[in-house]
Structures are given as C-alpha cells and as structure tokens.
C-alpha cells in the first residue's frame, strides 16, 4: 500500500488558479472601462480617446503576462509596462474630462474611469511563487499604476483626491497573499509529517511481507530438502538430489528471490527458481537492463544433459545480449516447449528486427554464439526476423526421454 497525499505544497496549482482569477478580474475591469470610455467619443468628438483605449488594451496584455510568467524579472518589467500604458490612458482621459467639464466642475482624480483600471493592475502579484515577490509586485503595481494616474491627473489640472477603494484593495490583496503563504507553510509542515508516517507504514508493511515470503521460502526449500534427506536410503545421494540441494543453497543465498514479487520479471517465481539454467541467464540479462518474461514448461530444461545445457545456456545468453544491443527494446520473452525427446526454447523480442541474410553484427553473434552452440549440442536453430517486425530464435536440443 502506498499513501498518496494530495497537497499543493510548492504552490504551482494555486498560482495557476490565482493567475486565471486575476486574468478574469483584470479583463472585466478593463473591458468595462473601455466600453464606458468609447461612449465619450460621440459625446465629446475627441478621437484621441481611441489612443487611450489602445493603452488600456496594452495594459491588459501586460497584466496577463505578469500573472503568467514564472520569471520575477519579467513580471517586474510587465508590471512597469502596464503602469506606463495605464498612465497614457489616464493622460488622455483626464485631458478630455477637464476640457469637456464646465469651469470648476471637473471630476477629481478618483472618479470611476480612472479607478477601474487601477483595480485591474493591482492583481499582478497574487500569482507570484513567493511571498516576497508577491508583495513586491503588488507594491510596484500601486506605485506605477495609480501613481502615474495621479501624475497624469495633476498634469492636466485635475483636482487630486485619494482613491480610498484602490488603496483599500491593495491592502486587502496584501493581507490575502500573506494569509495564503502562511497557510501554505502550515500545510507543508503537515504534509511532511503525514509523509513521514506513510513511509514508516510502508517500511513496516515491507518488513512484514519479507518475513512472510522468507518463511514460505524456507518451508519450500529447507524443509523439503530435509524431508528428502530423511527419506533417502543410507549411502551416497543420487545426482538429482545433490543438484537439488546445490540449487536450493544457491537460491537461499540470493535475497532478491525473496524480495521480488511473484512476477517473472525478476527471476522470482518458484517455477523458474527451480531451473538453475534459466535463473542464472535471466538474472544476468536483467542486471544489464532487460526485462524478461518466461513462459512454458520451464522445468523440462532440467532434463537436458549437462554438456548440452551449458551450450543451451550460452545460446540463450547470446540471444538476450542481441536483444539488448540491437533490438532497441528492453523486453524479451523466453518460451519453453517439450516435444519428446526434444526441448525447444524460443527467445523473441518486438524490436527493430534485421535482414537474416545480411552479415551484420546481429547475424554474426547469432551464428557464432547461438547456432554453433546448439549444433554442438546436437540440436537445430531457426531464426525469423525482418526489419521492423522483431526477432524470434527457435532452438531445439535433445531432452530427457519421455
């Protein structure tokens, strides 16, 4: 069992969500401001309002870019660009407002056409990946956004007024990001504690599984061998019994057979462990990075004469080495068949294949390492392969009588 803990400790998901929310918020305020400003064109006859609306569009693009970028430097530059284009918009709009108003009736610098885009630029810092960067960007936005708006209003002769909603929004956003990062830090601490507990549980479960497998393994080997010895007749042991004892002693010395699961992929099934030839050749191939699947009646290989078994082992090892070096795959299959009095072994892969009639490295290795070894054992070899279709090597050697 593995405990999966879902927690946005590094803040990636939260930052993306806040960037999306900030994009929508800024878009709504800027779009509403642009629509209101457009209504002034027919009323005042001032076409330069279009220039101010263009400045708003650039402001929106810069705000979104600042929210989305992972670079703090680029976020600072985008924020400055947003403030400058917002200042351009404010310069145009305040000029139109002052010119269109009656003497002494011009609006102050906190009126709606200036406040709404100021709200939009304040959100640039909410998606930053650290508390310090978030506060720096938010403060910078306050200075270059509302600050340049106030400067433009002053240059156009507009009466200056503190925009309380904008300042209150900046304070609220600052408190929000501080609370967010404090909560994230506490979540990280809690997640670390939960992970420690999960790892401890994993270790306990692994130890329990190992103990259970080790007990089963001892029962299947040591106790079985002791029963065989007790039932054996006095005198020298039979060769088959000696081979079985040697095999079990070698397997007991290899903890990987106990640690591995029941899959063939690590030479860990009991049926494969009872075939010393396959255990050794598969384990050697897996140490080189191959994943091996073994099927068929594997124990019939134990009936092959020792001299022929050595040749068969060399041939299988050469086939697996060719898979590793030439197939482009890290998986191979070994299939064992018994048709008295012959034992057949097929090694196959789903790799790039090759032209059997060519004289490449694949064919040289197969001919020298496989065909010669099997022919020496009195067997035969068939090779099927074409470029792009994989390779199968079918080897047959004399087996035990039926």
Secondary structure, 3 states (H helix, E strand, C coil): CCCCCCCCCCCHHHHHHHHHHHHHHHHHHHHHHHHHHHHHHHHHCCCCHHHHHHHHHHHHHHHHHHHHCCCHHHHHHHHHHHHHHHHHHHHHHHHHHHHHCCCCCCCCCCCHHHHHHHHHHHHHHCCCCCHHHHHHHHHHHHHHCHHHHHHHHHHCCCCCCCCHHHHHHHHHHHHHHHHHHHHHHHHHHHHHHHHHHHHHHHHHHHHHHHHHHHHHHHHHHHHHHHHHHHHCCCCCCCHHHHHHHHHHHHHHCCCHHHHCCCCHHHCCCHHHHCCHHHHHHHHHHHHCCCEEEEEECHHHHHHCCHHHHHHHHHHHHHHHHHHHHHHCCCEEEEEEEEECCEEEEEEEECCCCCCCCCCCHHHHHHHHHHHHHHHHCCCEEEEEECCCCCEEEEEEEECCCC
